[in-house]
Amino acid sequence: MAAPLSDGEKRKQISVRGIAGLGDVAEVRKSFNRHLHFTLVKDRNVATPRDYFFALAHTVRDHLVGRWIRTQQHYYERDPKRIYYLSLEFYMGRTLQNTMVNLGLQNACDEAIYQLGLDLEELEEIEEDAGLGNGGLGRLAACFLDSMATLGLAAYGYGIRYEFGIFNQKIVDGWQVEEADDWLRYGNPWEKARPEYMLPVHFYGRVEHTPEGVKWVDTQVVLAMPYDTPVPGYKNNTVNTMRLWSAKAPNDFNLQEFNVGDYIEAVLDRNLAENISRVLYPNDNFFEGKELRLKQEYFVVAATLQDIIRRFKSSKFGCRDPVRTSFETFPDKVAIQLNDTHPALSIPELMRILVDVEKVDWDKAWEITKRTCAYTNHTVLPEALERWPVSMFEKLLPRHLEIIYALNQMHLDRVAALYPGDVDRLRRMSVIEEGDCKRINMAHLCVIGSHAVNGVARIHSDIVKNSVFKDFYELEPEKFQNKTNGITPRRWLLLCNPGLADVIAEKIGEGFVTDLSQLKKLLDFIDNEMFIRDVAKVKQENKLKFSAYLEEQYKVKINPSSMFDVQVKRIHEYKRQLLNCLHAITLYNRIRSDPSKSFVPRTIMIGGKAAPGYHMAKMIIKLITSIGEVVNNDPYVGDKLKVIFLENYRVSLAEKVIPAADLSQQISTAGTEASGTGNMKFMLNGALTIGTMDGANVEMAEEAGEENLFIFGMRVEDVEALDRKGYNALEYYERLPELRQAIDQISSGFFSPRDPGCFRDVVNMLMHHDRFKVFADYEAYIKCQGQVDQLFMDPREWTKKVIRNIACSGKFSSDRTITEYAQEIWGVEPSSTKIPPPNLPRD
């Protein structure tokens, strides 16, 4: 096989990266050298690679600033309805390459950096990921920001500027070890501190009911300092803002108290206030009721709502008043989207501001609040639902507790009037859960305080309506919607898989980048031998490149012609990495029992982080690494099978592994994965899916045809039927010899000879209290994996299925998702008009 083109050569051939005009290249070089010299104060002969990265980042940032200012000016003059996306997580990853792609600067930068004797890709690798999220929910928020800017919406992402993001994962002796993610250590070239917009946030204190109204007094104040990050749309000159708040102690913090003596102690105690934005809670789909987390949730909400109201009051709206005084039009100018229940306090906080501060009548305030807020539900797992103790609220947010009680009373009065005597319904629908520890059900608060509630895939939205919020759906069916998740094709195709993007653009032009439904045009080329060959070649190049990366990073040698079988996502029992493990063991046993038989070679890659306090998830990682130890060192196996744990899975690693994957594993128990978005990324990048009928897999199968995915296992109805009958793991263990052998090996210490009892907790869970019914799908899964092997042996037919999948992935663009939110929830229209660039006069 001919040596693959170097990435530099390859990138020069790529049309979708923008033509590198000579003027642009010279301009970038000049700017780069200027930043190296004046911004970083470095001479070329002492500059480090990191200095070069920062010089390039500042160069690219210069191209953003004019557009950013102009976009915000444009909004101020036009006064459109503004969209506020509130999220405690924004999993952004790296920014440099994304910015170059969206500004059409990539080839100019590539050429300029090459002329300076440097390698662009090496510089890109220096940037830290902004890991301000756990997984799907946080990454969705990041894709949404990209789409909102690309669709020209006046949108803002609001969240917390965590000093430490999701931990870095190290694997030591096969176990996960966490390391703090000090992502700001070298500075962040993309953010701009905005101290002039700093705002106070109040905690604790008490409530006074006076003739002039309600007052929340004797509070402790923490300041919220905003940091703004530009969010560029794709080649439309729109640059929106993500504003993240950082906690600052006021200068008189703890000094106003009569602790005259201890000035030093008082200054050291500033940390207590500033801890609010110190660290991201590393739980995915799990609620941990810690006071610091509740403080984080109120902190982002209180700061953001003050900002929203300031902007609402001061915008021009075609009249000469310096400020708006009436809140009548608030819902026509403001939409607040709650990304899960984490920002649910927006509802009582907006009520508090309207009623206590702005003196709006209660019923009017409630109408405004409901018309403004909308809620996205992300999970049906009961352990993930936020249920805060009333006692914690009483102490931390006493006024909000009063407001929640009043709202709940109003809500229950309405339910009681409609369903007289149905006390059980009142109990089920209350925002306050009675019991030994009274709790506030934040999901119920979101449902009553929003005009729209949506799930994130059709099957999930149906479960939301028919089970999780059944009573609420019966009360107000018009509130409930579906908005199937999507991913941005800029990062998840153009940026991470330029080879595939180019092969596609050659055939159908570049329109698909902003209208992914155009990929349907590829259906005309499913039998085109040249195109089949080109798609297969791109995949092979991506696999070679990822193999080289694995060898360099982890010293593991893998067979690049083997099937790359990939499951990357957070480690969780419901995602059933254990089912994948059982398949790996079964394959291993089959190879061992007949080493001379021909096998389809596989490299099974599993990656993902476990929440630090989630014992079973950490055991699952240890099991995967232990299976790898045995399998990868067995001479009888050779390169027929490898099991690799991908350490520290994160956005920047996803961008490398997804384009190289042949098989995508999406194997959660039906009814547990709300949507999934990794599934969509693999589909768009030319992997085939093995999966259950869960989350968005259902719609992927509908778009591409079920025969073009490897669908197996129980449907939601089957799971429900099995629940009614009673799931008995023992019956599968006794009936299926290969399953029994695998479990006995795990149990006996075959994979942990130094500690034979190592996995007893895992085996005990699988045999006696497995909520996610791994054994019930084992037989169907193994059989389905056999069909995967069969097809992989026919590369032409495999690639034709790949092409059909890519052609049918257009629905899963976040541009489509955001267009639906805009039209059906926010009441705004996306716009395709380009703002004039900074070098041209405005209109």
C-alpha positions in Angstrom: 0.0 0.0 0.0 1.3 3.5 -0.9 2.5 5.6 2.0 -0.4 7.8 3.0 -0.2 11.5 2.3 1.1 13.7 5.1 -1.6 15.6 6.8 -0.2 18.9 5.6 -0.3 17.7 2.0 -3.8 16.2 2.5 -5.2 19.3 4.0 -4.0 21.4 1.1 -6.2 19.3 -1.2 -9.3 19.8 0.9 -11.8 22.2 -0.6 -14.2 22.5 2.4 -11.4 24.1 4.5 -11.5 27.4 2.5 -9.0 28.4 -0.2 -5.8 29.9 1.2 -5.5 33.2 -0.7 -1.9 34.6 -0.8 -3.1 37.8 1.0 -4.7 35.8 3.8 -1.5 33.7 4.3 0.7 36.8 4.5 -1.7 38.5 6.8 -1.8 35.4 9.2 2.1 35.2 9.2 2.4 38.9 10.0 -0.2 38.7 12.8 1.4 35.5 14.2 4.9 37.1 14.4 3.4 40.3 15.9 1.7 38.3 18.7 4.8 36.2 19.4 6.8 39.4 19.8 4.4 41.9 21.4 1.7 39.7 23.2 3.9 36.9 24.4 7.2 38.9 24.5 9.1 36.0 23.0 11.9 35.9 20.5 11.7 33.2 17.9 14.8 31.5 19.4 13.4 31.1 22.9 9.8 30.5 22.0 8.3 27.1 23.1 5.6 25.2 21.2 3.1 26.6 23.7 4.2 30.1 22.8 3.5 29.3 19.1 0.1 27.9 20.1 -0.8 31.1 21.9 0.5 33.3 19.1 -1.8 31.4 16.6 -4.7 31.5 19.0 -4.4 35.2 19.4 -4.1 35.6 15.6 -7.3 33.6 15.0 -9.0 35.5 17.9 -8.3 38.8 16.1 -10.5 37.6 13.3 -13.3 37.0 15.7 -13.3 40.3 17.6 -14.6 42.6 14.9 -17.4 40.2 14.0 -18.2 39.7 17.7 -18.6 43.4 18.3 -20.6 43.9 15.1 -23.0 41.0 15.9 -23.8 42.4 19.4 -24.3 45.9 17.9 -26.6 44.4 15.3 -28.7 42.7 18.1 -28.8 46.0 20.1 -30.2 47.9 17.1 -32.6 45.2 15.8 -33.8 44.2 19.4 -34.7 40.6 18.4 -36.2 38.1 20.9 -33.2 36.8 22.8 -32.6 33.1 23.6 -31.0 32.2 26.9 -29.7 28.7 27.1 -29.0 28.0 30.8 -26.8 25.0 31.6 -24.5 23.9 34.4 -22.4 22.2 31.8 -20.8 23.3 28.5 -18.5 20.5 27.3 -16.7 22.6 24.7 -13.5 20.7 24.0 -10.8 22.7 22.1 -11.6 26.0 20.4 -8.8 26.8 17.9 -9.6 24.5 15.1 -13.3 25.0 15.4 -12.8 28.7 15.1 -10.6 28.4 12.0 -13.2 26.1 10.4 -16.2 28.4 11.2 -14.3 31.5 9.9 -13.0 29.7 6.8 -9.4 30.3 7.9 -8.1 26.8 8.2 -6.1 26.6 5.0 -4.7 30.1 5.3 -3.4 29.3 8.8 -2.1 25.9 7.7 -0.1 27.4 4.9 1.2 30.3 7.0 2.2 28.0 9.9 3.9 25.7 7.4 5.8 28.6 5.9 7.1 29.4 9.4 8.5 25.9 9.7 5.8 24.7 12.1 3.1 22.0 12.1 -0.4 23.2 12.7 -1.6 19.9 14.0 1.2 19.8 16.6 0.1 23.3 17.8 -3.6 22.2 18.0 -2.6 19.3 20.3 -1.2 21.8 22.8 -4.6 23.3 23.6 -6.4 22.0 26.7 -9.9 20.8 26.4 -12.5 23.0 28.1 -14.0 20.1 30.0 -16.8 21.9 31.7 -19.2 19.0 31.3 -19.7 15.3 32.1 -21.0 13.9 28.9 -24.1 14.0 26.7 -25.9 16.9 28.4 -22.9 19.2 28.4 -21.7 18.3 24.9 -25.3 18.9 23.6 -25.2 22.4 25.0 -21.9 23.0 23.1 -23.4 21.7 19.8 -26.5 23.9 20.4 -24.3 27.0 20.8 -22.7 26.3 17.4 -26.0 25.8 15.7 -27.7 28.8 17.3 -24.8 31.0 16.0 -24.9 29.3 12.6 -28.7 29.9 12.3 -28.2 33.6 13.2 -30.2 33.5 16.5 -29.6 36.1 19.1 -28.6 33.5 21.6 -26.5 33.3 24.8 -25.1 30.3 26.7 -25.0 30.9 30.4 -23.1 28.7 32.8 -20.3 28.5 35.4 -16.6 29.0 34.7 -15.4 26.0 36.7 -11.7 26.4 37.7 -11.5 22.6 37.5 -13.5 20.7 34.9 -14.1 17.0 34.6 -11.2 15.2 36.2 -8.4 13.7 34.1 -8.5 9.9 34.2 -5.4 7.9 34.7 -5.4 4.1 34.7 -3.1 2.7 37.4 -2.9 -1.1 37.7 -6.1 -1.3 35.8 -8.0 1.0 38.2 -9.3 4.5 37.5 -7.4 7.3 39.3 -8.7 10.9 39.2 -6.5 13.9 38.7 -7.6 17.5 38.9 -8.1 19.2 35.6 -6.2 22.5 36.0 -7.3 23.6 32.5 -6.6 27.3 33.1 -3.0 26.8 34.3 -1.5 28.4 31.2 -4.4 30.9 30.6 -7.3 30.7 28.3 -6.9 32.8 25.1 -10.6 32.6 24.2 -12.2 34.2 27.2 -12.6 37.9 28.1 -13.2 38.9 31.7 -16.0 41.5 32.1 -15.5 43.0 35.6 -17.8 45.9 34.6 -20.7 43.5 34.6 -20.0 41.9 37.9 -23.2 41.2 39.9 -24.1 40.3 43.5 -25.7 37.0 44.5 -27.3 36.5 47.9 -27.5 33.4 50.1 -28.9 32.6 53.6 -30.5 35.5 55.5 -34.2 35.7 56.5 -37.5 36.9 55.0 -39.3 40.0 56.3 -43.0 40.6 55.4 -43.5 44.4 55.6 -46.4 46.7 54.4 -44.1 47.7 51.5 -43.7 44.1 50.5 -41.4 41.2 51.1 -37.7 41.7 51.9 -34.9 39.1 51.9 -32.4 40.5 54.5 -29.2 39.8 56.4 -27.9 37.8 53.4 -24.4 36.8 52.6 -23.2 38.2 49.3 -21.0 36.5 46.7 -20.0 38.4 43.5 -20.4 36.8 40.1 -17.7 37.9 37.6 -18.6 37.2 34.0 -16.1 35.7 31.5 -17.2 35.9 27.8 -16.2 33.4 25.1 -17.1 34.1 21.5 -19.2 31.5 19.6 -18.8 31.9 15.8 -21.4 30.7 13.4 -20.3 28.9 10.2 -19.1 31.5 7.7 -22.0 33.9 8.4 -20.1 36.5 10.4 -22.3 36.0 13.4 -20.5 35.6 16.7 -22.6 34.9 19.8 -21.5 34.9 23.4 -21.1 32.2 26.0 -21.0 33.9 29.4 -19.6 31.9 32.3 -19.7 33.2 35.9 -16.9 33.0 38.3 -17.4 33.5 42.1 -15.5 36.3 43.8 -15.7 37.3 47.5 -16.6 41.0 48.1 -13.7 43.0 49.5 -15.4 43.5 52.8 -16.1 39.7 53.0 -16.0 38.6 56.7 -14.4 41.9 57.7 -17.8 43.7 58.3 -18.3 41.2 61.2 -17.1 42.1 64.7 -14.2 39.7 64.4 -12.0 42.7 64.9 -8.9 40.7 65.6 -8.5 38.2 62.9 -7.9 40.1 59.6 -5.7 37.3 58.2 -8.4 34.6 58.9 -11.0 36.8 57.3 -9.0 37.2 54.1 -8.3 33.5 54.0 -12.0 32.8 54.4 -12.6 34.5 51.0 -12.0 31.0 49.6 -15.3 29.8 51.1 -17.2 32.2 48.8 -15.0 31.5 45.8 -15.3 27.8 46.2 -18.7 28.0 44.4 -17.1 28.0 41.0 -14.1 25.9 41.9 -15.1 22.5 40.5 -17.6 20.6 38.3 -19.5 17.9 40.1 -18.4 14.7 38.2 -21.7 12.8 38.3 -23.5 11.8 35.1 -27.1 10.7 35.5 -26.9 10.7 39.3 -28.1 13.2 41.9 -25.9 14.0 44.9 -27.7 16.4 47.2 -24.8 18.5 48.4 -25.2 22.1 49.6 -22.3 23.4 47.4 -24.1 22.0 44.3 -27.3 23.8 45.3 -25.2 27.0 45.7 -23.8 26.5 42.2 -27.3 26.1 40.8 -28.6 29.3 42.4 -25.4 31.2 41.7 -25.7 30.7 37.9 -29.4 31.4 37.9 -29.3 34.6 40.1 -26.4 36.2 38.1 -28.0 35.2 34.7 -31.5 36.5 35.5 -30.1 39.9 36.6 -28.2 40.1 33.3 -31.2 39.1 31.3 -33.4 41.8 33.0 -30.7 44.4 32.6 -30.5 43.7 28.9 -34.3 43.6 28.6 -34.6 47.0 30.3 -31.9 48.8 28.3 -32.5 47.6 24.8 -33.8 50.2 22.3 -36.9 48.5 20.8 -37.6 51.4 18.4 -38.6 54.0 21.0 -36.9 56.8 22.8 -37.4 55.6 26.4 -34.0 55.0 28.1 -35.4 51.8 29.6 -38.4 49.5 29.5 -40.4 49.7 32.6 -43.3 47.3 31.8 -42.7 43.5 32.0 -45.8 42.9 29.8 -43.6 42.2 26.8 -40.9 40.2 28.6 -41.9 36.8 27.2 -41.9 38.4 23.7 -38.3 39.5 24.1 -36.9 36.7 26.3 -36.8 32.9 26.1 -35.1 30.9 28.8 -34.3 27.2 28.1 -33.6 25.1 31.1 -31.1 22.3 30.3 -32.4 19.7 32.7 -33.6 20.7 36.2 -30.2 22.1 37.2 -31.2 25.7 36.5 -34.8 25.1 37.8 -34.3 27.9 40.4 -34.9 30.3 37.4 -38.6 29.8 38.0 -38.8 31.0 41.7 -36.0 33.5 41.1 -37.8 35.2 38.2 -41.0 35.2 40.4 -39.0 36.8 43.3 -37.6 39.5 41.1 -41.0 40.3 39.4 -43.0 40.2 42.6 -40.6 41.5 45.4 -38.4 43.8 43.4 -40.4 45.0 40.4 -43.7 44.9 42.2 -45.6 43.0 39.5 -48.9 41.4 40.6 -48.4 37.7 41.5 -50.7 36.2 38.9 -49.3 38.4 36.2 -45.7 37.4 37.3 -46.7 33.8 37.1 -48.0 34.2 33.6 -44.8 36.0 32.5 -42.6 33.3 34.1 -44.5 30.4 32.5 -44.4 32.1 29.0 -40.7 32.7 29.4 -39.3 29.4 30.6 -39.2 26.0 28.9 -37.7 22.8 30.3 -35.7 20.0 28.6 -35.8 16.6 30.4 -32.7 14.5 29.9 -33.3 11.3 31.9 -35.9 8.9 33.2 -33.6 7.2 35.7 -35.0 7.8 39.2 -31.6 8.2 40.8 -30.8 11.1 38.5 -33.9 13.3 39.5 -33.1 16.3 41.7 -34.9 16.2 45.0 -33.6 18.8 47.4 -34.3 18.6 51.2 -36.6 21.4 52.3 -34.4 21.9 55.3 -31.5 22.9 53.0 -33.6 25.4 51.1 -34.9 26.9 54.4 -31.4 27.8 55.4 -29.9 28.7 52.0 -32.8 30.3 50.1 -35.6 31.0 52.5 -37.6 33.3 50.1 -37.4 30.8 47.3 -38.8 28.2 49.6 -41.8 30.5 50.4 -42.4 31.1 46.7 -42.2 27.4 45.9 -44.8 26.6 48.6 -47.1 29.3 47.2 -46.7 28.0 43.6 -47.3 24.4 44.7 -50.5 25.4 46.6 -51.8 27.2 43.6 -51.0 24.1 41.4 -52.6 21.7 43.9 -55.7 23.8 44.2 -56.1 23.5 40.4 -55.6 19.8 40.4 -58.0 19.3 43.3 -60.7 21.3 41.5 -60.3 19.1 38.4 -60.0 15.8 40.3 -62.1 16.1 43.4 -61.2 13.6 46.2 -58.2 12.1 44.3 -55.7 12.6 47.1 -53.2 10.1 45.6 -53.0 12.3 42.5 -52.3 15.3 44.6 -49.5 13.4 46.4 -48.0 12.3 43.1 -48.2 15.7 41.5 -47.0 17.8 44.4 -43.7 19.8 44.1 -43.2 19.0 47.7 -42.6 15.3 48.6 -43.8 14.5 52.1 -41.9 11.9 54.2 -39.3 11.5 56.9 -37.3 14.1 54.9 -39.5 16.6 53.0 -38.0 17.2 49.6 -38.6 19.6 46.6 -39.0 17.7 43.3 -37.3 20.0 40.9 -38.7 18.3 37.8 -42.3 18.9 39.0 -41.3 22.6 39.6 -40.0 22.8 36.0 -43.1 21.3 34.5 -45.5 23.6 36.3 -43.3 26.7 35.7 -42.7 26.2 31.9 -44.9 26.6 28.8 -43.1 23.7 27.1 -41.5 20.5 28.3 -39.5 18.3 25.9 -37.8 15.0 25.8 -34.7 14.5 23.6 -35.7 11.6 21.3 -39.1 10.4 20.2 -39.1 7.2 22.4 -37.9 9.2 25.4 -40.6 11.9 24.9 -43.2 9.1 24.8 -41.9 7.7 28.1 -41.9 11.2 29.6 -45.6 11.6 28.6 -46.8 8.1 29.5 -44.8 7.4 32.6 -42.5 10.0 34.2 -44.9 12.9 33.9 -48.1 11.0 33.1 -50.3 13.0 35.5 -49.0 16.3 34.2 -49.5 15.2 30.6 -53.1 14.4 31.4 -53.5 17.9 32.9 -51.8 19.9 30.0 -51.0 17.6 27.0 -50.2 20.7 24.9 -47.1 21.4 27.0 -45.3 18.3 26.0 -43.1 18.1 22.9 -40.3 16.1 21.4 -37.0 17.6 20.2 -34.7 14.8 19.0 -31.1 15.7 19.8 -28.5 16.5 17.1 -24.8 17.2 16.7 -23.0 20.0 14.9 -21.6 18.8 11.5 -18.9 21.4 11.7 -17.0 19.8 14.6 -18.3 16.3 14.0 -17.5 16.0 10.3 -15.6 18.9 8.8 -13.2 19.3 11.7 -12.7 15.7 12.8 -13.0 13.9 9.5 -11.8 16.3 6.7 -11.0 13.4 4.4 -14.6 12.2 4.4 -16.0 15.7 4.2 -14.0 16.2 1.1 -15.0 13.0 -0.6 -18.6 14.0 0.1 -18.1 17.6 -1.2 -16.6 16.2 -4.4 -19.9 14.4 -5.1 -22.6 16.8 -3.9 -21.0 20.2 -3.2 -20.6 21.9 0.1 -24.2 22.8 0.9 -24.5 19.8 3.3 -22.3 21.7 5.9 -25.2 23.9 6.8 -28.0 21.7 5.5 -27.1 18.2 6.5 -30.3 16.7 4.9 -28.5 17.2 1.5 -26.5 14.1 2.4 -29.5 12.2 1.0 -28.0 13.0 -2.5 -25.3 10.4 -1.7 -28.0 7.7 -2.2 -27.4 8.2 -5.9 -23.8 7.0 -5.5 -24.3 3.8 -3.4 -23.4 1.6 -6.4 -20.7 3.9 -7.7 -17.5 1.9 -7.5 -15.2 4.9 -7.3 -17.2 6.4 -4.4 -17.3 3.1 -2.6 -13.5 2.9 -2.9 -13.0 6.5 -1.8 -15.1 6.1 1.3 -13.3 2.9 2.3 -10.0 4.5 1.7 -10.8 7.4 4.0 -11.8 5.0 6.7 -8.6 3.0 6.3 -6.5 6.2 6.5 -8.3 7.3 9.7 -7.7 3.8 11.2 -4.0 4.0 10.3 -3.7 7.4 11.9 -5.5 6.4 15.1 -3.4 3.2 15.3 -0.2 5.4 15.2 -1.7 7.6 17.9 -2.5 4.6 20.1 1.0 3.2 19.6 2.6 6.6 20.4 0.4 7.3 23.5 -0.2 3.9 25.0 2.6 1.7 23.4 -0.1 -0.7 22.2 0.4 -2.2 18.8 -2.9 -2.9 17.0 -3.8 -4.5 13.7 -5.2 -1.7 11.5 -7.0 -4.1 9.2 -9.0 -5.5 12.2 -12.5 -4.3 12.8 -12.4 -1.3 15.1 -15.3 -2.1 17.5 -15.8 1.0 19.7 -17.9 1.8 22.8 -17.1 5.3 24.2 -19.3 7.0 26.7 -19.6 7.5 30.5 -19.3 4.2 32.4 -22.7 3.3 33.8 -24.6 0.1 34.4 -27.5 1.2 32.2 -25.1 1.7 29.2 -24.1 -2.0 29.7 -20.4 -2.0 29.1 -20.6 -5.3 30.9 -22.6 -6.8 27.9 -19.6 -5.7 25.7 -17.2 -7.4 28.1 -19.2 -10.7 28.0 -19.0 -10.6 24.2 -15.2 -10.0 24.3 -14.8 -13.0 26.7 -17.0 -15.2 24.5 -14.9 -14.3 21.4 -11.8 -15.1 23.4 -13.1 -18.5 24.5 -14.1 -19.3 20.9 -10.6 -18.5 19.6 -9.0 -20.5 22.4 -11.2 -23.5 21.8 -10.2 -23.6 18.1 -7.1 -21.4 17.4 -6.7 -22.7 13.8 -10.2 -21.6 12.8 -10.4 -18.3 10.8 -11.8 -15.4 12.8 -12.7 -11.9 11.8 -10.0 -9.9 13.7 -11.3 -7.3 16.1 -9.9 -4.5 18.2 -12.5 -3.8 20.9 -12.0 -0.3 22.3 -13.9 0.8 25.4 -13.5 4.2 26.9 -15.2 6.5 29.4 -15.0 8.0 32.9 -16.6 6.6 36.0 -18.0 9.0 38.6 -15.4 9.0 41.5 -18.0 7.7 44.0 -19.6 5.1 41.7 -18.1 1.8 42.9 -19.7 -0.5 40.3 -18.6 1.7 37.4 -15.0 1.6 38.7 -15.2 -2.2 39.0 -16.4 -2.3 35.4 -13.2 -0.4 34.3 -11.1 -2.8 36.3 -12.8 -5.7 34.6 -12.2 -4.3 31.1 -8.5 -3.7 31.8 -8.2 -7.1 33.3 -9.8 -8.8 30.3 -7.3 -6.8 28.1 -4.4 -8.1 30.2 -5.3 -11.7 29.6 -6.5 -11.5 26.0 -3.7 -9.2 24.7 -1.0 -11.4 26.1 -2.3 -14.8 25.0 -0.1 -16.1 22.2 -2.9 -18.3 20.9 -4.9 -15.2 20.2 -2.3 -13.2 18.4 -3.8 -10.2 16.6 -7.2 -11.8 16.1 -8.5 -10.0 19.2 -7.4 -7.1 21.3 -9.2 -5.4 24.1 -8.2 -1.8 24.8 -9.4 0.6 27.4 -9.1 4.2 26.0 -7.8 6.3 28.9 -9.2 9.8 29.6 -12.0 9.8 27.0 -12.9 13.4 26.3 -14.0 15.6 23.4 -10.5 15.8 21.8 -10.1 12.0 21.9 -13.6 11.5 20.5 -12.6 13.6 17.5 -9.8 11.0 16.9 -11.5 7.7 17.6 -14.9 8.3 16.0 -13.6 8.8 12.4 -11.6 5.6 12.8 -14.4 3.3 14.1 -16.0 0.5 12.1 -18.6 -0.5 14.6 -20.4 1.7 17.1 -21.9 0.1 20.2 -25.1 1.6 21.5 -26.4 -1.2 23.7 -28.3 0.3 26.7 -31.3 -1.5 28.0 -34.3 -0.3 26.0 -36.0 2.6 27.8 -32.9 3.9 29.7 -30.8 6.0 27.3 -32.8 9.2 26.7 -31.3 9.9 23.3 -27.5 9.4 23.0 -25.5 11.7 20.7 -22.3 9.6 20.2 -24.5 7.2 18.2 -25.1 10.1 15.7 -21.5 11.0 15.5 -20.5 7.4 14.6 -23.2 7.2 12.0 -22.1 10.5 10.3 -18.5 9.3 10.3 -19.0 6.0 8.6 -19.3 3.4 11.3 -22.2 0.9 11.4 -24.2 0.6 14.6 -24.9 -2.4 16.8 -27.6 -1.3 19.2 -30.9 -1.8 21.0 -34.1 0.0 20.1 -33.4 2.8 22.6 -33.0 6.5 22.5 -32.2 8.0 19.0 -31.2 4.5 17.8 -34.9 4.1 17.0 -34.9 7.1 14.7 -31.6 6.2 13.2 -33.0 2.8 12.2 -36.1 4.6 10.8 -34.0 7.0 8.7 -31.5 4.4 7.3 -33.7 1.3 7.4 -33.6 -1.2 10.2 -31.7 -3.6 7.9 -28.8 -1.2 7.7 -28.2 -1.2 11.4 -27.5 -4.3 13.6 -30.5 -4.0 15.9 -31.0 -6.7 18.6 -32.5 -7.4 21.9 -35.6 -6.5 24.0 -37.8 -3.5 23.0 -39.3 -1.3 25.8 -42.5 -3.5 25.8 -40.3 -6.7 26.3 -38.5 -5.1 29.2 -41.8 -4.1 30.8 -43.2 -7.6 30.3 -40.0 -9.1 31.8 -40.4 -6.8 34.8 -44.0 -8.0 35.4 -42.9 -11.6 35.1 -39.8 -11.1 37.2 -36.2 -11.1 35.7 -34.3 -14.2 36.8 -30.6 -14.1 35.8 -30.0 -17.6 36.9 -32.3 -19.0 34.2 -30.1 -17.5 31.5 -26.9 -18.6 33.3 -28.1 -22.2 33.4 -29.4 -22.2 29.8 -26.5 -20.6 28.0 -23.2 -22.5 28.2 -21.0 -19.7 26.8 -22.6 -17.2 29.2 -22.0 -19.5 32.1 -18.4 -20.1 31.1 -17.7 -16.3 30.9 -19.4 -15.6 34.3 -17.5 -18.5 35.9 -14.2 -17.2 34.6 -14.9 -13.7 36.0 -16.0 -15.3 39.2 -13.1 -17.7 39.7 -10.4 -15.1 39.1 -9.4 -16.2 35.6 -9.0 -12.5 34.8 -7.7 -11.6 38.2 -5.3 -14.4 39.2 -3.6 -12.2 41.8 -6.9 -11.4 43.5 -9.4 -14.1 42.6 -12.3 -12.5 44.5 -11.8 -9.2 42.8 -15.0 -9.2 40.8 -17.4 -10.8 43.3 -19.4 -7.6 43.5 -19.8 -7.5 39.7 -20.9 -11.1 39.5 -23.2 -10.8 42.5 -24.9 -7.8 40.9 -25.3 -9.6 37.5 -26.7 -12.7 39.1 -28.9 -11.2 41.8 -29.8 -7.5 41.3 -29.2 -6.4 37.8 -31.7 -3.6 37.1 -30.5 -3.5 33.5 -31.0 -7.2 32.6 -27.6 -7.8 30.9 -28.2 -11.6 30.6 -31.6 -11.2 29.0 -30.0 -9.6 25.9 -26.8 -11.7 25.8 -28.0 -14.4 23.4 -29.4 -12.0 20.9 -26.3 -9.8 21.2 -23.9 -12.6 20.5 -25.9 -13.7 17.5 -26.1 -10.2 16.2 -22.3 -9.8 16.5 -22.0 -12.9 14.3 -23.9 -11.0 11.6 -21.5 -8.1 12.0 -18.6 -10.5 11.4 -20.3 -11.9 8.3 -20.8 -8.5 6.7 -17.3 -7.3 7.6 -15.9 -10.1 5.5 -17.5 -8.5 2.5 -15.9 -5.0 2.4 -17.9 -3.8 -0.6 -21.2 -4.6 1.0 -20.1 -3.2 4.3 -19.1 0.1 2.7 -22.4 0.3 0.8 -24.2 0.1 4.2 -21.8 2.7 5.5 -22.7 5.0 2.6 -26.4 4.5 3.2 -26.0 5.3 6.9 -24.1 8.5 6.1 -26.7 9.5 3.5 -29.5 9.0 6.0 -27.8 10.9 9.0 -29.0 14.3 7.9 -31.8 14.4 10.5 -29.3 14.3 13.3 -27.8 17.7 12.7 -28.2 20.1 15.7 -29.2 22.7 13.1 -32.5 20.8 12.6 -32.9 20.4 16.3 -32.4 24.1 17.0 -34.7 25.1 14.1 -37.4 23.1 15.9 -36.8 24.6 19.3 -36.8 28.1 17.7 -40.1 27.7 15.8 -42.0 25.5 18.2 -40.8 26.6 21.7 -39.0 30.0 21.5 -41.2 31.6 18.8 -38.3 32.9 16.6 -37.2 32.2 13.0 -33.7 31.2 12.1 -32.1 33.5 9.5 -29.6 32.6 6.8 -28.6 36.2 6.1 -25.0 37.0 6.7 -24.0 40.0 8.9 -21.6 42.1 6.8 -18.0 41.4 7.8 -16.0 44.0 9.8 -14.1 45.3 6.8 -17.4 46.3 5.0 -19.6 49.2 6.0 -22.8 48.3 7.8 -26.0 48.3 5.7 
